[in-house]
């Protein structure tokens, strides 16, 4: 009888704990919804009208050091609080403002592209269509795997993920580590630092191989050529980096200086990405644009606008047909590289988007934001599927597993790809999530106050994180960890 009572108390405690977690998540999501509604409020854009509206509702028309944009944001915040108190969803648009907007003509405009861009679009279409067909055919085969077999594979993989533990920590540079990325063969780790250096490290010993010097300001993004360390010559382009000096540098393995320096951006460069073909590079910048570059000629092919604030993140779909960009305007956009059109707008975050990642299934996207959440988007329904209250502070990086296969049998390898994802937050934590029901699998503390980047090796054996405290950490499954 005592044992039964104890079991009942344990069950009640677990139930209360899960209820408390659900309640906390609901409070967070309700607050995010309020902020989302605040972003949709119709307020004047003219600074004089903003001041007049503030005076009308009894607020100071300006604060010390406040800029026009900050003043408008304050007006939006105050109006959202008033609406919340009244139980209203939106404020009425000023008649004067709405009449002015109605008089404006909405016109489509196009920027003429070069013949090089036209040829690139044609080559991208020829490259991506067979890959998409192959992916869809594989997904049809995967759908025939018996449910019992899928459950067994899922349990095995998640048990392995839950055993991740820290192997060690290494001082990576003199300034914060902005990004970490494993090489395609999983034997080298590249780190980008605010010192302007890109460093290469042996895995798993974390001994330095080479320091690539060429940037004069903080490195924001690092990316490997898809065939680097596999079939790519060491003398050819193997790595790309972007930095605050407004340059995109292409690197080989045999030199500490860049093979090519691509200039064109008018402000700091954040993230960079290689197209799956290896022929093109994308770069996201604080100049409110992302750009597409030809690796062979080192020429700019496309300057893509569409964000109202700085563009922080950019990533290619594995097929190669699409590219996604995330901005500090809290908006993400998915672009069709073959036509130049917008395929989807990711509108739901209330703070800037710091990271963006395509799922290997080709139609889902994960975005990490300054509102501390991760959102999962579905391109088939053109809407957000799920919101994960991921971290207690900014979600700095997200990564969907892409063919993290290890030595599993063929059937398991097919299903494993895209089954879990990792995120890094400014709360000092790395978290691993299931990618089918988005539940937390593992939380990994680091020795840094802010985790700025995370990556998983292609063989599934290692996880690396880069932190604000100049360190990077290595994690691997530990059999001694209880599941």
C-alpha positions as MATLAB code, in Angstrom:
seq = 'XXXXXXXXXXXXXXXXXXXXXXXXXXXXXXXXXXXXXXXXXXXXXXXXXXXXXXXXXXXXXXXXXXXXXXXXXXXXXXXXXXXXXXXXXXXXXXXXXXXXXXXXXXXXXXXXXXXXXXXXXXXXXXXXXXXXXXXXXXXXXXXXXXXXXXXXXXXXXXXXXXXXXXXXXXXXXXXXXXXXXXXXXXXXXXXXXXXXXXXXXXXXXXXXXXXXXXXXXXXXXXXXXXXXXXXXXXXXXXXXXXXXXXXXXXXXXXXXXXXXXXXXXXXXXXXXXXXXXXXXXXXXXXXXXXXXXXXXXXXXXXXXXXXXXXXXXXXXXXXXXXXXXXXXXXXXXXXXXXXXXXXXXXXXXXXXXXXXXXXXXXXXXXXXXXXXXXXXXXXXXXXXXXXXXXXXXXXXXXXXXXXXXXXXXXXXXXXXXXXXXXXXXXXXXXXXXXXXXXXXXXXXXXXXXXXXXXXXXXXXXXXXXXXXXXXXXXXXXXXXXXX';
ca = [
       0.000    0.000    0.000;
       2.863    2.360    0.785;
       4.476    1.640   -2.583;
       1.205    2.343   -4.349;
       0.838    5.644   -2.518;
       4.411    6.599   -3.407;
       3.823    5.778   -7.087;
       0.669    7.859   -7.012;
       2.536   10.825   -5.514;
       5.267   10.533   -8.146;
       2.676   10.417  -10.931;
       0.889   13.428   -9.437;
       4.186   15.301   -9.221;
       5.018   14.546  -12.855;
       1.533   15.639  -13.899;
       1.816   18.914  -11.985;
       5.255   19.520  -13.490;
       3.999   19.008  -17.029;
       0.934   21.192  -16.334;
       3.201   23.946  -14.996;
       5.379   23.716  -18.114;
       2.304   23.909  -20.351;
       1.031   26.936  -18.405;
       4.400   28.693  -18.705;
       4.489   27.988  -22.449;
       0.950   29.344  -22.811;
       1.908   32.577  -21.021;
       4.915   33.002  -23.314;
       2.867   32.321  -26.430;
       0.099   34.720  -25.310;
       2.685   37.466  -24.853;
       4.129   36.711  -28.296;
       0.636   36.946  -29.767;
       0.154   40.352  -28.139;
       3.450   41.532  -29.613;
       2.462   40.147  -33.001;
      -0.799   42.114  -32.914;
       1.180   45.203  -31.902;
       3.263   44.898  -35.083;
       0.070   44.991  -37.171;
      -1.176   48.258  -35.635;
      -1.696   51.058  -38.139;
       0.336   54.045  -36.964;
       1.651   57.079  -38.845;
       5.096   56.927  -40.405;
       5.587   60.692  -40.414;
       7.474   61.743  -37.265;
       5.358   64.854  -36.727;
       2.174   62.753  -36.779;
       3.766   60.246  -34.403;
       4.495   63.057  -31.932;
       0.945   64.366  -32.292;
      -0.493   60.914  -31.611;
       1.720   60.523  -28.518;
       0.570   63.913  -27.208;
      -3.043   62.871  -27.839;
      -2.765   59.778  -25.622;
      -0.888   61.633  -22.880;
       2.630   60.340  -23.556;
       5.852   62.410  -23.815;
       6.398   63.352  -27.435;
      10.104   62.530  -27.180;
      12.578   60.942  -24.775;
      16.249   61.696  -24.296;
      18.298   60.190  -27.132;
      15.202   58.817  -28.872;
      15.290   58.545  -32.667;
      12.263   58.761  -34.968;
      12.152   54.980  -35.421;
      12.380   54.439  -31.646;
       9.574   56.944  -31.111;
       7.318   55.087  -33.540;
       8.109   51.779  -31.800;
       7.173   53.373  -28.470;
       3.864   54.541  -29.921;
       3.134   51.009  -31.149;
       3.939   49.576  -27.723;
       1.725   52.065  -25.869;
      -1.183   51.530  -28.272;
      -0.846   47.756  -27.920;
      -1.078   48.088  -24.138;
      -4.192   50.245  -24.484;
      -5.744   47.698  -26.848;
      -4.948   44.840  -24.485;
      -6.653   46.685  -21.633;
      -9.719   47.353  -23.818;
      -9.776   43.823  -25.209;
      -9.448   45.124  -28.767;
      -7.393   43.523  -31.547;
      -6.416   46.609  -33.519;
      -6.649   50.370  -33.533;
      -8.599   52.211  -36.194;
      -6.503   53.747  -38.927;
      -6.503   57.527  -38.915;
      -8.825   58.755  -41.664;
      -6.198   61.157  -42.943;
      -3.560   58.427  -43.036;
      -5.844   55.927  -44.771;
      -6.932   58.453  -47.380;
      -3.305   59.232  -48.189;
      -2.499   55.534  -48.555;
      -5.514   54.964  -50.796;
      -4.304   57.681  -53.138;
      -0.923   56.030  -53.541;
      -0.595   53.867  -56.595;
       0.817   50.397  -56.064;
       3.145   49.548  -58.905;
       5.218   46.476  -59.607;
       8.755   47.205  -60.641;
      11.576   45.047  -61.884;
      15.305   45.590  -61.893;
      16.923   44.424  -65.143;
      19.220   41.446  -64.587;
      22.438   40.575  -66.336;
      22.945   37.790  -68.856;
      25.153   36.087  -66.257;
      22.200   36.016  -63.830;
      19.920   34.602  -66.527;
      22.417   31.835  -67.212;
      22.791   31.159  -63.487;
      19.026   30.822  -63.087;
      18.941   28.334  -65.962;
      21.792   26.285  -64.478;
      20.154   26.301  -61.042;
      16.902   25.011  -62.556;
      18.754   22.226  -64.386;
      20.563   21.319  -61.166;
      17.609   21.456  -58.768;
      14.848   19.691  -60.681;
      16.477   16.213  -60.775;
      17.425   16.551  -57.086;
      13.840   17.428  -56.181;
      12.546   14.443  -58.148;
      15.000   12.150  -56.380;
      14.021   13.528  -52.965;
      10.291   13.068  -53.610;
      10.865    9.522  -54.888;
      12.835    8.732  -51.715;
      10.098   10.180  -49.519;
       7.566    7.905  -51.209;
       9.761    4.912  -50.400;
      10.192    6.068  -46.800;
       6.411    6.319  -46.403;
       6.216    2.554  -46.912;
       8.441    1.731  -43.926;
       6.302   -0.103  -41.350;
       5.232    2.017  -38.393;
       6.796   -0.403  -35.912;
      10.141   -0.129  -37.665;
       9.943    3.682  -37.612;
       9.240    3.660  -33.878;
      12.232    1.372  -33.251;
      14.543    3.604  -35.312;
      13.233    6.709  -33.577;
      13.801    5.249  -30.109;
      17.326    4.164  -31.000;
      18.339    7.522  -32.442;
      16.768    9.580  -29.661;
      18.430    7.400  -27.022;
      21.771    8.190  -28.669;
      20.981   11.916  -28.817;
      20.057   11.977  -25.127;
      23.540   10.700  -24.292;
      25.321   13.768  -25.691;
      27.740   15.157  -23.120;
      30.623   17.620  -23.178;
      33.995   16.277  -24.343;
      35.872   19.461  -23.606;
      36.262   23.171  -24.223;
      38.905   25.017  -26.212;
      39.876   28.687  -26.322;
      39.251   29.523  -29.961;
      40.384   33.130  -30.316;
      40.925   36.487  -28.637;
      37.335   37.589  -29.238;
      33.888   35.880  -29.339;
      33.385   32.886  -31.650;
      30.620   33.938  -34.028;
      30.161   30.692  -35.955;
      31.297   27.065  -35.953;
      30.922   24.698  -38.911;
      32.091   21.095  -39.431;
      33.699   20.106  -42.735;
      31.761   17.662  -44.946;
      34.054   14.772  -43.879;
      33.495   15.666  -40.168;
      37.252   15.797  -39.479;
      37.789   19.585  -39.386;
      35.989   22.380  -37.542;
      36.049   25.931  -38.903;
      35.526   28.804  -36.458;
      34.894   32.437  -37.295;
      35.730   35.101  -34.726;
      35.114   38.756  -34.056;
      38.896   39.152  -34.250;
      38.575   38.778  -38.042;
      40.223   35.335  -38.114;
      38.930   32.054  -39.490;
      40.583   29.048  -37.845;
      40.641   25.359  -38.743;
      40.828   22.680  -36.023;
      41.370   18.922  -35.975;
      38.450   16.838  -34.722;
      38.142   15.489  -32.050;
      41.474   16.634  -30.571;
      40.742   20.321  -31.256;
      44.348   21.091  -32.189;
      44.839   24.039  -34.560;
      45.571   23.370  -38.238;
      45.699   26.828  -39.777;
      44.587   30.432  -39.262;
      43.103   32.161  -42.311;
      43.840   35.870  -42.227;
      42.256   38.333  -44.600;
      39.422   40.125  -42.835;
      39.956   43.369  -40.953;
      36.733   43.237  -38.926;
      34.560   40.689  -37.126;
      33.728   37.520  -39.053;
      29.981   36.921  -39.078;
      29.638   33.785  -41.175;
      31.613   30.746  -42.327;
      30.501   27.998  -44.743;
      32.142   24.971  -46.375;
      32.019   24.108  -50.057;
      29.747   21.020  -50.358;
      32.647   18.944  -51.728;
      35.390   20.355  -49.487;
      37.464   17.590  -47.809;
      35.689   15.075  -50.086;
      36.302   15.574  -53.806;
      37.361   19.221  -53.971;
      41.018   19.986  -54.703;
      42.884   21.625  -51.822;
      44.002   24.359  -54.220;
      40.420   25.223  -55.187;
      37.764   27.093  -53.198;
      36.940   25.122  -50.053;
      35.580   27.737  -47.679;
      33.801   31.104  -47.686;
      33.560   33.750  -44.974;
      31.873   37.129  -44.587;
      32.802   39.912  -42.171;
      32.233   43.420  -40.907;
      34.742   44.750  -43.440;
      31.982   44.263  -46.074;
      33.945   41.589  -47.941;
      33.194   37.963  -48.834;
      36.399   35.911  -48.921;
      36.971   32.605  -50.715;
      39.639   30.307  -49.235;
      41.648   27.243  -50.244;
      43.372   24.766  -47.904;
      46.887   25.599  -49.054;
      47.047   29.294  -48.269;
      46.442   31.535  -45.268;
      45.357   34.365  -47.557;
      42.101   34.420  -49.565;
      41.903   33.211  -53.154;
      39.427   35.971  -53.893;
      37.820   38.927  -52.125;
      34.322   39.850  -53.316;
      33.192   43.421  -52.624;
      29.802   45.013  -53.112;
      27.939   45.183  -49.819;
      27.579   48.602  -48.219;
      27.545   47.394  -44.608;
      28.583   44.566  -42.306;
      28.123   40.985  -43.583;
      26.557   38.483  -41.194;
      25.918   34.967  -42.527;
      27.159   33.317  -45.725;
      26.088   30.079  -47.408;
      27.220   27.835  -50.268;
      24.713   26.695  -52.867;
      24.529   22.842  -52.900;
      26.144   22.850  -56.346;
      29.159   24.740  -54.965;
      28.939   27.204  -57.859;
      27.352   30.080  -55.951;
      27.591   31.842  -52.589;
      24.948   33.910  -50.800;
      25.738   36.619  -48.250;
      23.421   38.475  -45.845;
      24.226   42.029  -44.859;
      23.265   44.960  -42.676;
      22.734   46.967  -45.896;
      19.201   45.378  -45.957;
      20.060   43.075  -48.853;
      21.395   39.608  -49.559;
      23.556   38.959  -52.600;
      24.364   36.016  -54.842;
      27.935   35.567  -56.085;
      29.481   33.412  -58.804;
      32.322   31.395  -57.263;
      34.157   30.814  -60.556;
      34.279   34.491  -61.584;
      33.965   36.116  -58.117;
      31.316   38.427  -59.591;
      28.072   39.591  -58.034;
      25.103   38.069  -59.865;
      22.193   39.377  -57.814;
      21.476   42.114  -55.298;
      18.195   41.113  -53.667;
      16.227   43.643  -51.647;
      12.955   42.999  -49.837;
      13.696   43.498  -46.142;
      13.025   46.777  -44.343;
      15.904   46.263  -41.899;
      19.222   44.453  -41.743;
      19.385   40.936  -43.248;
      21.070   38.639  -40.736;
      20.697   35.071  -42.010;
      20.598   33.282  -45.357;
      20.398   29.579  -46.227;
      19.841   27.391  -49.317;
      17.376   24.543  -49.646;
      19.131   21.210  -50.243;
      17.568   20.845  -53.720;
      19.159   24.168  -54.673;
      15.976   25.763  -56.012;
      15.191   27.996  -53.041;
      17.007   30.338  -50.693;
      15.643   31.775  -47.438;
      16.634   35.053  -45.804;
      15.882   36.301  -42.286;
      15.995   39.933  -41.250;
      16.005   42.091  -38.158;
      12.595   43.294  -39.370;
      11.280   39.997  -37.901;
      10.388   38.794  -41.399;
      11.732   35.796  -43.275;
      11.435   35.387  -47.018;
      11.810   32.340  -49.228;
      12.997   33.115  -52.756;
      12.816   30.982  -55.894;
      16.282   31.245  -57.438;
      14.987   30.063  -60.816;
      12.545   32.948  -61.242;
      13.535   35.551  -58.641;
      10.048   35.572  -57.132;
       9.132   35.349  -53.455;
       7.847   31.839  -52.725;
       6.765   32.486  -49.113;
       6.824   35.204  -46.457;
       7.591   34.043  -42.900;
       5.652   36.576  -40.831;
       5.092   35.717  -37.173;
       8.149   36.566  -35.088;
       8.101   39.780  -33.073;
      11.871   40.293  -33.009;
      14.644   39.886  -35.560;
      15.381   36.502  -37.151;
      18.947   35.442  -36.351;
      18.978   31.967  -37.895;
      17.162   30.051  -40.595;
      17.435   26.408  -41.674;
      15.725   24.176  -44.231;
      14.686   20.686  -43.235;
      16.020   17.872  -45.457;
      12.397   17.088  -46.347;
      12.496   20.186  -48.554;
       9.304   21.882  -47.390;
       9.805   22.777  -43.729;
      11.854   25.698  -42.380;
      13.037   26.496  -38.846;
      13.708   30.086  -37.784;
      15.325   31.275  -34.558;
      14.556   34.761  -33.295;
      15.320   37.450  -30.766;
      11.853   36.782  -29.297;
      13.420   33.612  -27.772;
      11.359   31.221  -29.915;
      11.883   28.806  -32.767;
       9.147   28.665  -35.379;
       8.529   25.790  -37.753;
       7.070   26.761  -41.133;
       5.484   24.575  -43.807;
       5.792   25.710  -47.419;
       2.885   23.511  -48.478;
       0.372   25.337  -46.282;
       2.274   28.644  -46.317;
       1.984   29.074  -42.559;
       3.699   28.353  -39.245;
       3.159   24.820  -37.948;
       4.523   25.199  -34.432;
       6.154   27.684  -32.075;
       8.782   26.391  -29.662;
       9.561   28.592  -26.614;
      13.149   27.520  -27.150;
      15.441   29.627  -24.952;
      15.351   32.240  -22.214;
      17.207   34.671  -24.459;
      17.911   35.183  -28.176;
      17.950   32.062  -30.341;
      21.245   32.700  -32.106;
      21.490   29.599  -34.304;
      19.344   26.694  -35.456;
      20.401   23.655  -37.424;
      18.306   20.882  -38.928;
      20.093   17.539  -39.192;
      20.881   16.777  -42.809;
      21.998   13.206  -43.472;
      23.686   12.850  -40.068;
      23.970    9.154  -40.780;
      26.836    7.593  -38.845;
      27.111    3.849  -39.397;
      23.417    2.968  -39.310;
      21.928    0.459  -41.750;
      20.470    1.759  -45.013;
      16.853    1.877  -43.876;
      17.787    3.788  -40.732;
      19.919    6.251  -42.694;
      16.936    7.119  -44.873;
      14.735    7.928  -41.912;
      17.384    9.512  -39.674;
      17.961   12.564  -41.854;
      16.007   15.493  -40.456;
      14.794   13.623  -37.376;
      16.260   16.089  -34.861;
      17.646   19.620  -34.780;
      19.841   21.728  -32.521;
      19.545   25.313  -31.318;
      21.861   27.752  -29.545;
      20.718   30.545  -27.263;
      22.028   33.545  -25.426;
      20.928   31.787  -22.223;
      24.167   29.768  -22.420;
      22.460   26.542  -23.521;
      22.499   24.235  -26.524;
      19.270   22.283  -26.985;
      18.425   19.306  -29.169;
      14.829   18.870  -30.350;
      12.926   16.153  -32.167;
      11.992   17.388  -35.632;
       8.713   15.478  -35.933;
       6.923   16.567  -32.745;
       9.400   19.311  -31.656;
       9.899   18.031  -28.114;
      13.064   18.741  -26.136;
      15.465   15.778  -26.184;
      18.594   17.143  -24.515;
      19.840   20.348  -22.879;
      23.596   20.944  -22.898;
      25.069   23.716  -20.721;
      28.201   25.491  -21.939;
      30.853   27.583  -20.221;
      29.787   30.694  -22.114;
      27.135   33.245  -21.193;
      25.973   33.446  -24.801;
      26.053   30.566  -27.278;
      26.412   32.181  -30.689;
      26.501   29.132  -32.968;
      25.973   25.371  -33.057;
      26.704   22.628  -35.590;
      26.413   18.837  -35.890;
      28.987   16.785  -37.762;
      27.846   14.878  -40.852;
      28.649   11.519  -39.256;
      26.445   12.343  -36.256;
      29.274   11.788  -33.770;
      29.986   15.337  -32.641;
      28.256   18.595  -31.812;
      30.137   21.894  -31.512;
      29.115   25.253  -30.067;
      30.811   28.637  -30.226;
      30.395   31.131  -27.398;
      30.776   34.790  -26.573;
      33.514   33.933  -24.066;
      35.931   33.063  -26.933;
      35.565   29.304  -26.410;
      34.092   26.499  -28.436;
      32.823   23.264  -26.910;
      32.735   19.718  -28.285;
      29.969   17.250  -27.368;
      29.560   13.566  -28.193;
      27.369   10.652  -27.055;
      28.579    9.223  -23.755;
      27.535    5.653  -22.936;
      27.823    6.386  -19.208;
      25.008    8.953  -19.401;
      21.707    7.478  -18.209;
      18.752    7.842  -20.597;
];
